[in-house]
Every structure is written in structure tokens, then in C-alpha cells.
Amino acid sequence: MPVSERLHLIETLWDSIDSNDLPVPESHLRALDTALADYERNTNEGSSWDEVREELFPRR
């Protein structure tokens, strides 16, 4: 089977998976809980999406 057909098959299989059926590792859930708790303790810390985007993708 040519690579292009195999890639199409992989894409079709991937698209058939409902993201709600994918397990989330316990370590990821704990990291999210920690990040949320940190945010809730001080909502003034951190950067807005606009600031992050500008830092990542500065305009020339």
C-alpha cells in the first residue's frame, strides 16, 4: 500500500476516535489541578493570551 494511502487510513482511524474516550493520565489531571489552584490563589499573576502570543510571535 502506498504511503499516501496508509496516511489516509491512519487519518481515518484517528478521526474515528471520540476524544472523550481517550484516557487522561492521572499525572496530567494532578498537574491541571495544581495549575488551577495556583491560578485561583493569585489571578493577577501570569500573562494574557495577547502577551503570550506577542512574545511567541513578535511582529516584525
N, C-alpha and C positions, 0 to 999 in steps of 0.2 A: 504494500500500500504506500503510495507516495506521501511525503512529509506533509504536503498541504491537506491531504485527506485525513491523515492522522490528527493533525492540529484541529481540523474542523470537528472530528469525532470527540476530541478532548474538550473542545469548547462546548459542544452539545451536551456532553455528560456533565460538565461543570455547571452549565446553566440550568440543568435539571435538578440540582440540589437546592433545596429550600434552606436559606441561611439560618432559619430558626431551628433546623435540625442539626446544625454543627455544634459540637460541644465546645464550651468555653472553659479552658483550663482554670482550675481553682486559683492558681497563682495570678492569672490575669484579673480575675474577679477581686482578689485581695488588693492588687495594685490599683484598680479602679476605685475601690472603697477608700484606700489611703489617699489617693489624689482628690477625691470628692471631699473627704474630711478636711484635708489641708485647705482646700478652696473655701469651704464653709467657715473655717476658723478665721480666715482673712480674705475677704472677697476683693480687697483693694490691691492685693499682690498679683503679679503676673502681667501679661500683655494682652492687648486686644488682638483680634484676628487681623485687623488692618496693620498693626505694628509688626506682627509676626510676618505677615505677607511682604511688607516693605523690606524687612530685614532679609528674608529669604530671596526675594525677587526685586532687588532695587531697580528703580527706573534709571535709565541711562540718559 
